[in-house]
Amino acid sequence: MPAEGSATPQSETSALVSQLRQSLGLLRVAFDATGEAMLIVDSERQVRWVNQTAAELWGGAVFLCA
């Protein structure tokens, strides 16, 4: 058993996932706040996310969903 206060691989993974989700949320807020069209594209060249400005330009304010 791990000593009290030591992190297990599962708890470290959970903490990392939580931090990544928070970081992605902050990026989305920042992207939405800009007046420039921005989007996230994956390695397969599929659009995964667009900000409001990009949505208005290309989809009449309809978000593209992955």
PDB file with SEQRES, HELIX, SHEET and CRYST1 records, atoms N, CA, C and O in Angstrom:
SEQRES   1 A   66  MET PRO ALA GLU GLY SER ALA THR PRO GLN SER GLU THR          
SEQRES   2 A   66  SER ALA LEU VAL SER GLN LEU ARG GLN SER LEU GLY LEU          
SEQRES   3 A   66  LEU ARG VAL ALA PHE ASP ALA THR GLY GLU ALA MET LEU          
SEQRES   4 A   66  ILE VAL ASP SER GLU ARG GLN VAL ARG TRP VAL ASN GLN          
SEQRES   5 A   66  THR ALA ALA GLU LEU TRP GLY GLY ALA VAL PHE LEU CYS          
SEQRES   6 A   66  ALA                                                          
HELIX    1 AA1 PRO A    9  ALA A   33  1                                  25    
HELIX    2 AA2 GLN A   52  GLY A   59  1                                   8    
SHEET    1 AA1 2 LEU A  39  VAL A  41  0                                        
SHEET    2 AA1 2 VAL A  47  VAL A  50 -1                                        
CRYST1    1.000    1.000    1.000  90.00  90.00  90.00 P 1           1          
ATOM      1  N   MET A   1       0.840  -1.186   0.000  1.00  0.00           N  
ATOM      2  CA  MET A   1       0.000   0.000   0.000  1.00  0.00           C  
ATOM      3  C   MET A   1       0.881   1.244   0.000  1.00  0.00           C  
ATOM      4  O   MET A   1       1.934   1.252   0.638  1.00  0.00           O  
ATOM      5  N   PRO A   2       0.469   2.286  -0.701  1.00  0.00           N  
ATOM      6  CA  PRO A   2       1.258   3.513  -0.694  1.00  0.00           C  
ATOM      7  C   PRO A   2       1.218   4.182   0.667  1.00  0.00           C  
ATOM      8  O   PRO A   2       0.234   4.080   1.401  1.00  0.00           O  
ATOM      9  N   ALA A   3       2.284   4.853   0.984  1.00  0.00           N  
ATOM     10  CA  ALA A   3       2.340   5.596   2.241  1.00  0.00           C  
ATOM     11  C   ALA A   3       1.346   6.744   2.208  1.00  0.00           C  
ATOM     12  O   ALA A   3       1.024   7.274   1.144  1.00  0.00           O  
ATOM     13  N   GLU A   4       0.867   7.117   3.376  1.00  0.00           N  
ATOM     14  CA  GLU A   4      -0.088   8.219   3.461  1.00  0.00           C  
ATOM     15  C   GLU A   4       0.512   9.487   2.859  1.00  0.00           C  
ATOM     16  O   GLU A   4       1.647   9.857   3.162  1.00  0.00           O  
ATOM     17  N   GLY A   5      -0.256  10.138   2.012  1.00  0.00           N  
ATOM     18  CA  GLY A   5       0.206  11.379   1.399  1.00  0.00           C  
ATOM     19  C   GLY A   5       0.928  11.175   0.078  1.00  0.00           C  
ATOM     20  O   GLY A   5       1.191  12.147  -0.630  1.00  0.00           O  
ATOM     21  N   SER A   6       1.258   9.925  -0.274  1.00  0.00           N  
ATOM     22  CA  SER A   6       1.923   9.705  -1.564  1.00  0.00           C  
ATOM     23  C   SER A   6       0.860   9.499  -2.635  1.00  0.00           C  
ATOM     24  O   SER A   6      -0.211   8.949  -2.377  1.00  0.00           O  
ATOM     25  N   ALA A   7       1.174   9.945  -3.816  1.00  0.00           N  
ATOM     26  CA  ALA A   7       0.217   9.859  -4.922  1.00  0.00           C  
ATOM     27  C   ALA A   7       0.344   8.506  -5.612  1.00  0.00           C  
ATOM     28  O   ALA A   7       1.444   7.978  -5.776  1.00  0.00           O  
ATOM     29  N   THR A   8      -0.785   7.960  -6.008  1.00  0.00           N  
ATOM     30  CA  THR A   8      -0.797   6.727  -6.785  1.00  0.00           C  
ATOM     31  C   THR A   8      -0.835   7.103  -8.256  1.00  0.00           C  
ATOM     32  O   THR A   8      -1.215   8.220  -8.604  1.00  0.00           O  
ATOM     33  N   PRO A   9      -0.437   6.161  -9.135  1.00  0.00           N  
ATOM     34  CA  PRO A   9      -0.510   6.478 -10.568  1.00  0.00           C  
ATOM     35  C   PRO A   9      -1.909   6.899 -11.000  1.00  0.00           C  
ATOM     36  O   PRO A   9      -2.062   7.782 -11.845  1.00  0.00           O  
ATOM     37  N   GLN A  10      -2.932   6.268 -10.419  1.00  0.00           N  
ATOM     38  CA  GLN A  10      -4.308   6.614 -10.776  1.00  0.00           C  
ATOM     39  C   GLN A  10      -4.649   8.036 -10.340  1.00  0.00           C  
ATOM     40  O   GLN A  10      -5.280   8.774 -11.096  1.00  0.00           O  
ATOM     41  N   SER A  11      -4.246   8.428  -9.145  1.00  0.00           N  
ATOM     42  CA  SER A  11      -4.555   9.776  -8.670  1.00  0.00           C  
ATOM     43  C   SER A  11      -3.761  10.817  -9.461  1.00  0.00           C  
ATOM     44  O   SER A  11      -4.260  11.914  -9.711  1.00  0.00           O  
ATOM     45  N   GLU A  12      -2.528  10.481  -9.857  1.00  0.00           N  
ATOM     46  CA  GLU A  12      -1.732  11.397 -10.673  1.00  0.00           C  
ATOM     47  C   GLU A  12      -2.374  11.585 -12.040  1.00  0.00           C  
ATOM     48  O   GLU A  12      -2.424  12.700 -12.560  1.00  0.00           O  
ATOM     49  N   THR A  13      -2.867  10.485 -12.625  1.00  0.00           N  
ATOM     50  CA  THR A  13      -3.542  10.568 -13.928  1.00  0.00           C  
ATOM     51  C   THR A  13      -4.808  11.396 -13.817  1.00  0.00           C  
ATOM     52  O   THR A  13      -5.087  12.231 -14.677  1.00  0.00           O  
ATOM     53  N   SER A  14      -5.575  11.167 -12.762  1.00  0.00           N  
ATOM     54  CA  SER A  14      -6.809  11.917 -12.553  1.00  0.00           C  
ATOM     55  C   SER A  14      -6.522  13.415 -12.405  1.00  0.00           C  
ATOM     56  O   SER A  14      -7.234  14.248 -12.965  1.00  0.00           O  
ATOM     57  N   ALA A  15      -5.483  13.745 -11.654  1.00  0.00           N  
ATOM     58  CA  ALA A  15      -5.116  15.150 -11.464  1.00  0.00           C  
ATOM     59  C   ALA A  15      -4.670  15.769 -12.785  1.00  0.00           C  
ATOM     60  O   ALA A  15      -5.008  16.918 -13.068  1.00  0.00           O  
ATOM     61  N   LEU A  16      -3.917  15.025 -13.599  1.00  0.00           N  
ATOM     62  CA  LEU A  16      -3.462  15.530 -14.895  1.00  0.00           C  
ATOM     63  C   LEU A  16      -4.636  15.774 -15.831  1.00  0.00           C  
ATOM     64  O   LEU A  16      -4.689  16.800 -16.509  1.00  0.00           O  
ATOM     65  N   VAL A  17      -5.571  14.843 -15.871  1.00  0.00           N  
ATOM     66  CA  VAL A  17      -6.763  15.002 -16.718  1.00  0.00           C  
ATOM     67  C   VAL A  17      -7.552  16.230 -16.282  1.00  0.00           C  
ATOM     68  O   VAL A  17      -8.037  16.989 -17.120  1.00  0.00           O  
ATOM     69  N   SER A  18      -7.679  16.424 -14.986  1.00  0.00           N  
ATOM     70  CA  SER A  18      -8.395  17.585 -14.460  1.00  0.00           C  
ATOM     71  C   SER A  18      -7.705  18.889 -14.879  1.00  0.00           C  
ATOM     72  O   SER A  18      -8.366  19.849 -15.274  1.00  0.00           O  
ATOM     73  N   GLN A  19      -6.378  18.913 -14.790  1.00  0.00           N  
ATOM     74  CA  GLN A  19      -5.626  20.103 -15.192  1.00  0.00           C  
ATOM     75  C   GLN A  19      -5.763  20.367 -16.682  1.00  0.00           C  
ATOM     76  O   GLN A  19      -5.894  21.517 -17.100  1.00  0.00           O  
ATOM     77  N   LEU A  20      -5.734  19.302 -17.496  1.00  0.00           N  
ATOM     78  CA  LEU A  20      -5.889  19.464 -18.945  1.00  0.00           C  
ATOM     79  C   LEU A  20      -7.269  19.998 -19.302  1.00  0.00           C  
ATOM     80  O   LEU A  20      -7.400  20.850 -20.180  1.00  0.00           O  
ATOM     81  N   ARG A  21      -8.298  19.498 -18.624  1.00  0.00           N  
ATOM     82  CA  ARG A  21      -9.660  19.995 -18.875  1.00  0.00           C  
ATOM     83  C   ARG A  21      -9.775  21.476 -18.523  1.00  0.00           C  
ATOM     84  O   ARG A  21     -10.394  22.253 -19.251  1.00  0.00           O  
ATOM     85  N   GLN A  22      -9.175  21.852 -17.405  1.00  0.00           N  
ATOM     86  CA  GLN A  22      -9.211  23.255 -16.988  1.00  0.00           C  
ATOM     87  C   GLN A  22      -8.468  24.128 -17.996  1.00  0.00           C  
ATOM     88  O   GLN A  22      -8.940  25.209 -18.349  1.00  0.00           O  
ATOM     89  N   SER A  23      -7.316  23.667 -18.458  1.00  0.00           N  
ATOM     90  CA  SER A  23      -6.537  24.425 -19.442  1.00  0.00           C  
ATOM     91  C   SER A  23      -7.307  24.591 -20.744  1.00  0.00           C  
ATOM     92  O   SER A  23      -7.315  25.673 -21.330  1.00  0.00           O  
ATOM     93  N   LEU A  24      -7.953  23.521 -21.198  1.00  0.00           N  
ATOM     94  CA  LEU A  24      -8.745  23.599 -22.423  1.00  0.00           C  
ATOM     95  C   LEU A  24      -9.895  24.578 -22.251  1.00  0.00           C  
ATOM     96  O   LEU A  24     -10.207  25.339 -23.167  1.00  0.00           O  
ATOM     97  N   GLY A  25     -10.520  24.564 -21.095  1.00  0.00           N  
ATOM     98  CA  GLY A  25     -11.607  25.512 -20.832  1.00  0.00           C  
ATOM     99  C   GLY A  25     -11.118  26.946 -20.879  1.00  0.00           C  
ATOM    100  O   GLY A  25     -11.802  27.815 -21.420  1.00  0.00           O  
ATOM    101  N   LEU A  26      -9.947  27.205 -20.322  1.00  0.00           N  
ATOM    102  CA  LEU A  26      -9.383  28.561 -20.358  1.00  0.00           C  
ATOM    103  C   LEU A  26      -9.042  28.969 -21.782  1.00  0.00           C  
ATOM    104  O   LEU A  26      -9.253  30.120 -22.163  1.00  0.00           O  
ATOM    105  N   LEU A  27      -8.512  28.033 -22.579  1.00  0.00           N  
ATOM    106  CA  LEU A  27      -8.212  28.341 -23.980  1.00  0.00           C  
ATOM    107  C   LEU A  27      -9.485  28.690 -24.751  1.00  0.00           C  
ATOM    108  O   LEU A  27      -9.498  29.624 -25.553  1.00  0.00           O  
ATOM    109  N   ARG A  28     -10.543  27.940 -24.505  1.00  0.00           N  
ATOM    110  CA  ARG A  28     -11.807  28.211 -25.200  1.00  0.00           C  
ATOM    111  C   ARG A  28     -12.345  29.594 -24.839  1.00  0.00           C  
ATOM    112  O   ARG A  28     -12.838  30.320 -25.703  1.00  0.00           O  
ATOM    113  N   VAL A  29     -12.248  29.951 -23.568  1.00  0.00           N  
ATOM    114  CA  VAL A  29     -12.694  31.281 -23.137  1.00  0.00           C  
ATOM    115  C   VAL A  29     -11.868  32.349 -23.845  1.00  0.00           C  
ATOM    116  O   VAL A  29     -12.415  33.337 -24.335  1.00  0.00           O  
ATOM    117  N   ALA A  30     -10.555  32.154 -23.899  1.00  0.00           N  
ATOM    118  CA  ALA A  30      -9.672  33.120 -24.561  1.00  0.00           C  
ATOM    119  C   ALA A  30      -9.979  33.201 -26.047  1.00  0.00           C  
ATOM    120  O   ALA A  30     -10.019  34.294 -26.612  1.00  0.00           O  
ATOM    121  N   PHE A  31     -10.195  32.062 -26.684  1.00  0.00           N  
ATOM    122  CA  PHE A  31     -10.504  32.056 -28.114  1.00  0.00           C  
ATOM    123  C   PHE A  31     -11.828  32.759 -28.388  1.00  0.00           C  
ATOM    124  O   PHE A  31     -11.941  33.506 -29.360  1.00  0.00           O  
ATOM    125  N   ASP A  32     -12.828  32.527 -27.543  1.00  0.00           N  
ATOM    126  CA  ASP A  32     -14.129  33.168 -27.747  1.00  0.00           C  
ATOM    127  C   ASP A  32     -14.055  34.676 -27.526  1.00  0.00           C  
ATOM    128  O   ASP A  32     -14.824  35.429 -28.124  1.00  0.00           O  
ATOM    129  N   ALA A  33     -13.141  35.117 -26.678  1.00  0.00           N  
ATOM    130  CA  ALA A  33     -13.044  36.540 -26.351  1.00  0.00           C  
ATOM    131  C   ALA A  33     -12.377  37.345 -27.456  1.00  0.00           C  
ATOM    132  O   ALA A  33     -12.527  38.566 -27.497  1.00  0.00           O  
ATOM    133  N   THR A  34     -11.653  36.700 -28.342  1.00  0.00           N  
ATOM    134  CA  THR A  34     -10.965  37.441 -29.400  1.00  0.00           C  
ATOM    135  C   THR A  34     -11.908  37.733 -30.558  1.00  0.00           C  
ATOM    136  O   THR A  34     -12.869  36.998 -30.786  1.00  0.00           O  
ATOM    137  N   GLY A  35     -11.637  38.787 -31.273  1.00  0.00           N  
ATOM    138  CA  GLY A  35     -12.434  39.139 -32.438  1.00  0.00           C  
ATOM    139  C   GLY A  35     -11.977  38.422 -33.691  1.00  0.00           C  
ATOM    140  O   GLY A  35     -12.589  38.566 -34.750  1.00  0.00           O  
ATOM    141  N   GLU A  36     -10.905  37.651 -33.582  1.00  0.00           N  
ATOM    142  CA  GLU A  36     -10.382  36.923 -34.739  1.00  0.00           C  
ATOM    143  C   GLU A  36     -10.995  35.535 -34.807  1.00  0.00           C  
ATOM    144  O   GLU A  36     -11.274  34.912 -33.782  1.00  0.00           O  
ATOM    145  N   ALA A  37     -11.201  35.059 -36.032  1.00  0.00           N  
ATOM    146  CA  ALA A  37     -11.715  33.709 -36.220  1.00  0.00           C  
ATOM    147  C   ALA A  37     -10.621  32.706 -35.856  1.00  0.00           C  
ATOM    148  O   ALA A  37      -9.494  32.803 -36.343  1.00  0.00           O  
ATOM    149  N   MET A  38     -10.960  31.744 -34.999  1.00  0.00           N  
ATOM    150  CA  MET A  38     -10.001  30.731 -34.587  1.00  0.00           C  
ATOM    151  C   MET A  38     -10.688  29.370 -34.597  1.00  0.00           C  
ATOM    152  O   MET A  38     -11.883  29.257 -34.327  1.00  0.00           O  
ATOM    153  N   LEU A  39      -9.908  28.343 -34.913  1.00  0.00           N  
ATOM    154  CA  LEU A  39     -10.439  27.002 -34.868  1.00  0.00           C  
ATOM    155  C   LEU A  39      -9.362  26.020 -34.460  1.00  0.00           C  
ATOM    156  O   LEU A  39      -8.170  26.308 -34.565  1.00  0.00           O  
ATOM    157  N   ILE A  40      -9.788  24.862 -33.994  1.00  0.00           N  
ATOM    158  CA  ILE A  40      -8.882  23.788 -33.619  1.00  0.00           C  
ATOM    159  C   ILE A  40      -9.121  22.658 -34.607  1.00  0.00           C  
ATOM    160  O   ILE A  40     -10.250  22.210 -34.810  1.00  0.00           O  
ATOM    161  N   VAL A  41      -8.015  22.203 -35.225  1.00  0.00           N  
ATOM    162  CA  VAL A  41      -8.065  21.139 -36.226  1.00  0.00           C  
ATOM    163  C   VAL A  41      -7.184  19.996 -35.734  1.00  0.00           C  
ATOM    164  O   VAL A  41      -6.091  20.230 -35.218  1.00  0.00           O  
ATOM    165  N   ASP A  42      -7.659  18.752 -35.892  1.00  0.00           N  
ATOM    166  CA  ASP A  42      -6.846  17.620 -35.447  1.00  0.00           C  
ATOM    167  C   ASP A  42      -5.892  17.170 -36.550  1.00  0.00           C  
ATOM    168  O   ASP A  42      -5.850  17.762 -37.628  1.00  0.00           O  
ATOM    169  N   SER A  43      -5.132  16.121 -36.269  1.00  0.00           N  
ATOM    170  CA  SER A  43      -4.132  15.634 -37.224  1.00  0.00           C  
ATOM    171  C   SER A  43      -4.747  15.065 -38.496  1.00  0.00           C  
ATOM    172  O   SER A  43      -4.057  14.904 -39.503  1.00  0.00           O  
ATOM    173  N   GLU A  44      -6.033  14.763 -38.454  1.00  0.00           N  
ATOM    174  CA  GLU A  44      -6.760  14.261 -39.631  1.00  0.00           C  
ATOM    175  C   GLU A  44      -7.398  15.400 -40.431  1.00  0.00           C  
ATOM    176  O   GLU A  44      -8.151  15.166 -41.376  1.00  0.00           O  
ATOM    177  N   ARG A  45      -7.086  16.622 -40.039  1.00  0.00           N  
ATOM    178  CA  ARG A  45      -7.624  17.844 -40.660  1.00  0.00           C  
ATOM    179  C   ARG A  45      -9.132  17.991 -40.467  1.00  0.00           C  
ATOM    180  O   ARG A  45      -9.819  18.593 -41.292  1.00  0.00           O  
ATOM    181  N   GLN A  46      -9.632  17.434 -39.372  1.00  0.00           N  
ATOM    182  CA  GLN A  46     -11.033  17.590 -39.021  1.00  0.00           C  
ATOM    183  C   GLN A  46     -11.148  18.752 -38.034  1.00  0.00           C  
ATOM    184  O   GLN A  46     -10.389  18.839 -37.069  1.00  0.00           O  
ATOM    185  N   VAL A  47     -12.108  19.641 -38.291  1.00  0.00           N  
ATOM    186  CA  VAL A  47     -12.330  20.762 -37.376  1.00  0.00           C  
ATOM    187  C   VAL A  47     -12.970  20.211 -36.113  1.00  0.00           C  
ATOM    188  O   VAL A  47     -14.000  19.540 -36.168  1.00  0.00           O  
ATOM    189  N   ARG A  48     -12.346  20.503 -34.968  1.00  0.00           N  
ATOM    190  CA  ARG A  48     -12.845  20.012 -33.688  1.00  0.00           C  
ATOM    191  C   ARG A  48     -13.541  21.090 -32.880  1.00  0.00           C  
ATOM    192  O   ARG A  48     -14.360  20.780 -32.014  1.00  0.00           O  
ATOM    193  N   TRP A  49     -13.229  22.348 -33.147  1.00  0.00           N  
ATOM    194  CA  TRP A  49     -13.829  23.438 -32.386  1.00  0.00           C  
ATOM    195  C   TRP A  49     -13.582  24.739 -33.120  1.00  0.00           C  
ATOM    196  O   TRP A  49     -12.517  24.933 -33.704  1.00  0.00           O  
ATOM    197  N   VAL A  50     -14.567  25.640 -33.094  1.00  0.00           N  
ATOM    198  CA  VAL A  50     -14.412  26.991 -33.649  1.00  0.00           C  
ATOM    199  C   VAL A  50     -14.941  27.987 -32.633  1.00  0.00           C  
ATOM    200  O   VAL A  50     -15.808  27.659 -31.823  1.00  0.00           O  
ATOM    201  N   ASN A  51     -14.414  29.206 -32.677  1.00  0.00           N  
ATOM    202  CA  ASN A  51     -14.946  30.227 -31.776  1.00  0.00           C  
ATOM    203  C   ASN A  51     -16.141  30.919 -32.446  1.00  0.00           C  
ATOM    204  O   ASN A  51     -16.465  30.645 -33.602  1.00  0.00           O  
ATOM    205  N   GLN A  52     -16.772  31.801 -31.714  1.00  0.00           N  
ATOM    206  CA  GLN A  52     -17.988  32.452 -32.207  1.00  0.00           C  
ATOM    207  C   GLN A  52     -17.736  33.228 -33.491  1.00  0.00           C  
ATOM    208  O   GLN A  52     -18.568  33.197 -34.398  1.00  0.00           O  
ATOM    209  N   THR A  53     -16.611  33.920 -33.586  1.00  0.00           N  
ATOM    210  CA  THR A  53     -16.303  34.709 -34.780  1.00  0.00           C  
ATOM    211  C   THR A  53     -16.198  33.805 -36.006  1.00  0.00           C  
ATOM    212  O   THR A  53     -16.738  34.133 -37.063  1.00  0.00           O  
ATOM    213  N   ALA A  54     -15.512  32.677 -35.878  1.00  0.00           N  
ATOM    214  CA  ALA A  54     -15.390  31.735 -36.989  1.00  0.00           C  
ATOM    215  C   ALA A  54     -16.748  31.147 -37.357  1.00  0.00           C  
ATOM    216  O   ALA A  54     -17.061  30.984 -38.536  1.00  0.00           O  
ATOM    217  N   ALA A  55     -17.544  30.832 -36.356  1.00  0.00           N  
ATOM    218  CA  ALA A  55     -18.873  30.280 -36.610  1.00  0.00           C  
ATOM    219  C   ALA A  55     -19.733  31.263 -37.387  1.00  0.00           C  
ATOM    220  O   ALA A  55     -20.464  30.871 -38.297  1.00  0.00           O  
ATOM    221  N   GLU A  56     -19.649  32.539 -37.031  1.00  0.00           N  
ATOM    222  CA  GLU A  56     -20.430  33.548 -37.745  1.00  0.00           C  
ATOM    223  C   GLU A  56     -19.964  33.705 -39.184  1.00  0.00           C  
ATOM    224  O   GLU A  56     -20.777  33.931 -40.081  1.00  0.00           O  
ATOM    225  N   LEU A  57     -18.659  33.586 -39.408  1.00  0.00           N  
ATOM    226  CA  LEU A  57     -18.131  33.701 -40.766  1.00  0.00           C  
ATOM    227  C   LEU A  57     -18.533  32.535 -41.652  1.00  0.00           C  
ATOM    228  O   LEU A  57     -18.934  32.729 -42.800  1.00  0.00           O  
ATOM    229  N   TRP A  58     -18.426  31.330 -41.123  1.00  0.00           N  
ATOM    230  CA  TRP A  58     -18.608  30.149 -41.964  1.00  0.00           C  
ATOM    231  C   TRP A  58     -19.918  29.419 -41.784  1.00  0.00           C  
ATOM    232  O   TRP A  58     -20.254  28.572 -42.612  1.00  0.00           O  
ATOM    233  N   GLY A  59     -20.667  29.703 -40.752  1.00  0.00           N  
ATOM    234  CA  GLY A  59     -21.863  28.915 -40.553  1.00  0.00           C  
ATOM    235  C   GLY A  59     -23.064  29.686 -40.088  1.00  0.00           C  
ATOM    236  O   GLY A  59     -24.012  29.091 -39.577  1.00  0.00           O  
ATOM    237  N   GLY A  60     -23.058  30.990 -40.245  1.00  0.00           N  
ATOM    238  CA  GLY A  60     -24.210  31.750 -39.798  1.00  0.00           C  
ATOM    239  C   GLY A  60     -24.476  31.560 -38.315  1.00  0.00           C  
ATOM    240  O   GLY A  60     -25.628  31.430 -37.899  1.00  0.00           O  
ATOM    241  N   ALA A  61     -23.396  31.543 -37.501  1.00  0.00           N  
ATOM    242  CA  ALA A  61     -23.450  31.403 -36.050  1.00  0.00           C  
ATOM    243  C   ALA A  61     -23.828  29.997 -35.611  1.00  0.00           C  
ATOM    244  O   ALA A  61     -24.283  29.803 -34.483  1.00  0.00           O  
ATOM    245  N   VAL A  62     -23.645  29.010 -36.492  1.00  0.00           N  
ATOM    246  CA  VAL A  62     -23.874  27.617 -36.127  1.00  0.00           C  
ATOM    247  C   VAL A  62     -22.519  26.986 -35.860  1.00  0.00           C  
ATOM    248  O   VAL A  62     -21.657  26.967 -36.738  1.00  0.00           O  
ATOM    249  N   PHE A  63     -22.325  26.464 -34.641  1.00  0.00           N  
ATOM    250  CA  PHE A  63     -21.044  25.849 -34.302  1.00  0.00           C  
ATOM    251  C   PHE A  63     -20.855  24.526 -35.020  1.00  0.00           C  
ATOM    252  O   PHE A  63     -21.802  23.759 -35.197  1.00  0.00           O  
ATOM    253  N   LEU A  64     -19.631  24.271 -35.428  1.00  0.00           N  
ATOM    254  CA  LEU A  64     -19.280  22.967 -35.981  1.00  0.00           C  
ATOM    255  C   LEU A  64     -18.999  22.040 -34.820  1.00  0.00           C  
ATOM    256  O   LEU A  64     -18.288  22.417 -33.889  1.00  0.00           O  
ATOM    257  N   CYS A  65     -19.541  20.833 -34.854  1.00  0.00           N  
ATOM    258  CA  CYS A  65     -19.342  19.878 -33.764  1.00  0.00           C  
ATOM    259  C   CYS A  65     -18.542  18.689 -34.266  1.00  0.00           C  
ATOM    260  O   CYS A  65     -18.669  18.261 -35.413  1.00  0.00           O  
ATOM    261  N   ALA A  66     -17.729  18.180 -33.384  1.00  0.00           N  
ATOM    262  CA  ALA A  66     -16.921  16.998 -33.729  1.00  0.00           C  
ATOM    263  C   ALA A  66     -17.678  15.744 -33.351  1.00  0.00           C  
ATOM    264  O   ALA A  66     -17.180  14.637 -33.556  1.00  0.00           O  
TER     265      ALA A  66                                                      
END                                                                             
